[in-house]
Amino acid sequence: MADQHLIVLDLDGTLLKDDKTISNRTKNTLLTLKDQGHQVMIATGRPYRSSEMYYRELGLNTPIVNFNGAFVHHPTYTNWGSFHTPLDMKVAKDIVEACDQFKYHNIIAEVRDDVYFHYHDEKLIDIFKLGNPKVTTGDLRHYLETNPTSMLIHTDPEHVAQIRQHLSDVHAEVIDHRRWADPYHVIEIVKTGLNKAVGIQKVAQYFDIHQSKIIAFGDEDNDLEMLEYAGCGVAMGNAISALKSVANDTTLSNEEDGIALYLEEKFNIKLA
């Protein structure tokens, strides 16, 4: 297919409506494009266990980018391989040690689909239990035995900047960190150099799709590199202003079928 495109979808705030479902219009548009020979994939900060249901719902047969690029694999074709780039164990435990000097609620480490909580917290465990991960609770300096795919520091909004400044001052060469959107006051940490674009590049090379034929949709700061890398980066109407400033286009919000509207116009799709 000479004009084959790779269509890349962030999940929360992008593909998913606020109730965490995919609208029928968006689903039908994406299925139509798949039937026409285009490749559709997901690139998310979520682990695979909490994105698999959407992968299955869309009937995808493409690699998926999880943990913002720290884990990339092909769920239906194991021979494709997997790319897991975790944090170094010593760095992870140094971060836990350093957090003792700051105020925070909890530290969570994820090893692919296993979750480790520094402190027991039923509310947080409930949030992370999607996909039935193995959950371990206890001091991460003792219980964490494998290099973590990512780490999360849950704190109050007034302490986020202080903790992030420490991470930048001490660990800038080995980690990257971002802040989750409200209402979560969470700092997410992955190994340096990782982002969604890194994973998407691997997938585009696999399908032999040129960068100019990549269309990526996002709404948050973890989508910045992805939208900059894509030949056509599209910010949702509900996206942060920083993302809209780097995007090639802006569509309507995740509540207004923004993805479907953009793709129907671009590919001249007329659904019954």
C-alpha positions as CSV (number, residue, x, y, z in Angstrom):
1,M,0.0,0.0,0.0
2,A,1.9,3.1,-1.3
3,D,0.0,5.6,0.9
4,Q,-0.2,3.5,4.0
5,H,-0.2,5.5,7.2
6,L,0.6,4.7,10.8
7,I,-2.1,6.2,13.1
8,V,-0.9,6.5,16.7
9,L,-3.3,7.0,19.6
10,D,-2.7,8.1,23.2
11,L,-5.4,6.7,25.5
12,D,-6.4,8.9,28.4
13,G,-7.8,12.2,27.3
14,T,-7.3,11.3,23.6
15,L,-8.8,8.0,22.4
16,L,-10.8,7.5,25.6
17,K,-13.7,9.7,26.6
18,D,-13.8,10.9,30.2
19,D,-15.7,7.8,31.2
20,K,-12.8,5.7,29.8
21,T,-14.7,4.3,26.9
22,I,-14.1,4.6,23.1
23,S,-17.0,6.3,21.3
24,N,-18.7,4.3,18.6
25,R,-17.9,6.9,15.9
26,T,-14.2,6.9,16.7
27,K,-14.1,3.1,16.8
28,N,-15.9,2.7,13.5
29,T,-13.6,5.3,11.9
30,L,-10.5,3.5,13.1
31,L,-11.9,0.1,11.9
32,T,-12.6,1.6,8.5
33,L,-9.0,2.8,8.2
34,K,-7.7,-0.6,9.3
35,D,-9.8,-2.2,6.6
36,Q,-8.3,0.2,4.1
37,G,-4.8,-1.1,5.0
38,H,-3.6,1.6,7.4
39,Q,-1.9,0.6,10.6
40,V,-3.4,1.7,14.0
41,M,-1.5,1.5,17.2
42,I,-1.6,2.7,20.8
43,A,1.1,4.6,22.6
44,T,0.4,5.2,26.3
45,G,1.9,5.8,29.7
46,R,-0.2,3.0,31.0
47,P,1.2,-0.5,31.5
48,Y,0.0,-3.2,29.1
49,R,-2.3,-4.8,31.6
50,S,-4.5,-1.6,31.7
51,S,-4.4,-0.9,28.0
52,E,-5.0,-4.5,26.7
53,M,-8.8,-4.2,26.8
54,Y,-8.7,-1.2,24.3
55,Y,-6.1,-3.1,22.1
56,R,-8.6,-6.0,22.0
57,E,-11.6,-3.8,21.5
58,L,-10.1,-2.3,18.4
59,G,-8.9,-5.6,17.1
60,L,-5.3,-4.3,16.7
61,N,-2.5,-6.4,15.3
62,T,0.3,-3.9,15.9
63,P,3.0,-3.4,18.5
64,I,2.1,-1.2,21.5
65,V,4.1,1.4,23.4
66,N,3.6,1.3,27.1
67,F,5.1,3.2,30.0
68,N,5.8,6.1,27.7
69,G,8.4,4.0,25.7
70,A,10.0,2.0,28.5
71,F,8.2,-1.2,27.3
72,V,7.4,-1.9,23.6
73,H,6.1,-5.3,22.4
74,H,3.8,-7.0,20.0
75,P,0.9,-8.7,21.9
76,T,-0.1,-11.0,19.0
77,Y,3.3,-11.7,17.4
78,T,5.9,-12.7,20.0
79,N,8.7,-13.1,17.3
80,W,8.6,-9.3,16.9
81,G,10.5,-9.2,20.2
82,S,10.1,-6.8,23.0
83,F,12.0,-3.7,24.2
84,H,12.1,-3.3,27.9
85,T,14.3,-0.4,29.2
86,P,14.0,-0.2,33.0
87,L,15.6,2.0,35.6
88,D,18.7,0.8,37.3
89,M,18.0,-0.7,40.6
90,K,20.5,1.4,42.5
91,V,19.1,4.6,41.0
92,A,15.6,3.5,42.0
93,K,16.6,2.8,45.6
94,D,18.6,6.1,45.8
95,I,15.4,7.9,44.8
96,V,13.5,6.2,47.6
97,E,16.2,7.1,50.1
98,A,16.2,10.7,48.9
99,C,12.4,11.0,49.3
100,D,12.8,10.6,53.1
101,Q,13.8,14.3,53.1
102,F,10.6,15.4,51.4
103,K,6.9,15.1,52.1
104,Y,5.1,12.5,50.0
105,H,2.3,10.0,50.4
106,N,3.7,6.9,48.6
107,I,6.2,5.6,46.1
108,I,5.1,3.0,43.5
109,A,7.5,0.9,41.4
110,E,6.2,-1.0,38.4
111,V,8.0,-3.9,36.9
112,R,6.1,-4.5,33.7
113,D,2.8,-5.8,35.2
114,D,3.9,-6.2,38.8
115,V,3.3,-3.3,41.2
116,Y,5.3,-2.5,44.4
117,F,3.9,0.0,47.0
118,H,6.3,1.6,49.5
119,Y,3.3,2.0,51.9
120,H,0.0,0.1,51.9
121,D,-2.7,2.3,50.5
122,E,-6.1,0.7,49.6
123,K,-7.2,3.6,47.5
124,L,-4.0,3.6,45.3
125,I,-4.0,-0.2,45.1
126,D,-7.6,0.0,43.8
127,I,-6.4,2.4,41.0
128,F,-3.6,0.1,40.0
129,K,-5.4,-3.2,40.3
130,L,-6.7,-3.1,36.7
131,G,-5.4,-6.2,35.0
132,N,-4.9,-8.1,38.2
133,P,-1.2,-7.3,38.8
134,K,0.9,-9.0,41.4
135,V,1.0,-6.5,44.3
136,T,3.7,-6.2,46.9
137,T,3.7,-3.8,49.8
138,G,6.7,-2.8,51.8
139,D,9.9,-0.7,51.9
140,L,11.1,-0.6,48.3
141,R,14.7,-0.6,49.5
142,H,14.1,-4.1,50.7
143,Y,11.2,-5.5,48.6
144,L,12.1,-4.3,45.1
145,E,14.4,-7.0,43.6
146,T,14.1,-6.2,39.9
147,N,15.0,-3.1,37.9
148,P,11.7,-1.2,37.7
149,T,10.1,-0.2,34.4
150,S,8.9,3.1,36.0
151,M,8.5,4.7,39.4
152,L,5.8,7.1,40.7
153,I,6.0,9.5,43.6
154,H,2.6,10.5,45.0
155,T,2.7,13.8,46.8
156,D,0.7,17.0,47.5
157,P,0.8,19.7,44.7
158,E,2.9,22.0,46.8
159,H,5.7,19.5,47.0
160,V,5.9,18.4,43.4
161,A,8.3,21.2,42.2
162,Q,10.7,20.6,45.1
163,I,10.9,16.9,44.5
164,R,11.3,17.3,40.7
165,Q,14.1,19.8,41.3
166,H,16.0,17.3,43.4
167,L,15.5,14.6,40.7
168,S,16.9,17.0,38.1
169,D,19.8,18.1,40.3
170,V,20.9,14.6,41.3
171,H,19.7,12.2,38.6
172,A,19.4,14.2,35.4
173,E,21.8,12.0,33.5
174,V,20.0,8.7,34.2
175,I,16.3,9.5,34.5
176,D,13.5,11.6,32.9
177,H,10.5,12.6,35.0
178,R,7.1,14.1,34.3
179,R,4.1,15.3,36.2
180,W,0.7,13.6,35.7
181,A,-2.2,15.8,34.9
182,D,-4.7,16.8,37.6
183,P,-6.3,15.4,39.7
184,Y,-3.2,13.2,40.3
185,H,-0.2,14.9,41.9
186,V,2.2,12.2,40.8
187,I,5.7,12.4,39.5
188,E,6.5,9.7,36.9
189,I,10.1,8.5,36.5
190,V,11.6,6.5,33.6
191,K,15.1,5.9,32.3
192,T,16.5,8.9,30.5
193,G,15.9,9.2,26.8
194,L,12.7,7.3,26.8
195,N,9.5,8.6,25.3
196,K,6.7,7.5,23.1
197,A,8.5,8.6,19.9
198,V,11.3,6.1,20.6
199,G,8.8,3.2,20.5
200,I,6.9,4.6,17.5
201,Q,10.1,4.8,15.5
202,K,10.6,1.1,16.0
203,V,7.1,0.3,14.8
204,A,7.3,2.6,11.8
205,Q,10.5,0.9,10.7
206,Y,8.9,-2.5,11.1
207,F,6.0,-1.6,8.8
208,D,8.3,0.4,6.5
209,I,6.2,3.5,6.9
210,H,7.9,6.9,6.4
211,Q,7.9,9.4,9.2
212,S,5.9,11.7,7.0
213,K,3.0,9.2,7.0
214,I,2.7,9.0,10.8
215,I,-0.3,10.7,12.3
216,A,-0.2,10.9,16.1
217,F,-2.9,12.2,18.5
218,G,-2.3,13.3,22.1
219,D,-3.3,15.7,24.9
220,E,-0.5,15.8,27.6
221,D,3.1,16.5,28.0
222,N,4.1,12.9,27.7
223,D,2.9,13.2,24.1
224,L,5.2,16.1,23.2
225,E,8.0,14.1,21.6
226,M,5.5,11.9,19.8
227,L,3.7,14.8,18.2
228,E,7.0,16.4,17.3
229,Y,8.3,13.2,15.7
230,A,5.1,12.4,13.7
231,G,4.8,13.8,10.2
232,C,1.4,15.0,11.4
233,G,1.0,15.6,15.2
234,V,-2.6,16.4,16.2
235,A,-3.4,17.9,19.6
236,M,-6.9,17.2,21.1
237,G,-9.1,20.2,21.8
238,N,-8.6,19.4,25.5
239,A,-4.8,19.3,25.2
240,I,-2.4,21.4,27.3
241,S,-1.3,24.6,25.5
242,A,2.3,23.4,25.3
243,L,1.2,20.5,23.1
244,K,-1.0,22.6,20.9
245,S,2.0,24.8,20.3
246,V,4.1,22.0,18.8
247,A,1.2,20.2,17.0
248,N,0.6,20.5,13.3
249,D,-3.1,20.6,13.9
250,T,-5.7,20.7,16.6
251,T,-8.9,18.8,16.5
252,L,-12.0,18.7,18.8
253,S,-11.8,17.2,22.3
254,N,-11.9,13.6,23.4
255,E,-15.5,14.1,24.4
256,E,-16.4,15.4,20.9
257,D,-15.0,12.6,18.7
258,G,-11.9,14.7,17.8
259,I,-10.0,11.7,16.4
260,A,-12.8,10.5,14.2
261,L,-13.6,14.0,13.0
262,Y,-9.9,14.6,12.0
263,L,-9.5,11.2,10.3
264,E,-12.8,11.3,8.5
265,E,-11.9,14.6,6.9
266,K,-8.3,13.7,6.1
267,F,-9.2,10.3,4.5
268,N,-12.5,11.4,3.1
269,I,-14.4,8.8,5.1
270,K,-18.2,8.9,5.1
271,L,-19.8,6.6,7.5
272,A,-23.4,5.6,7.2
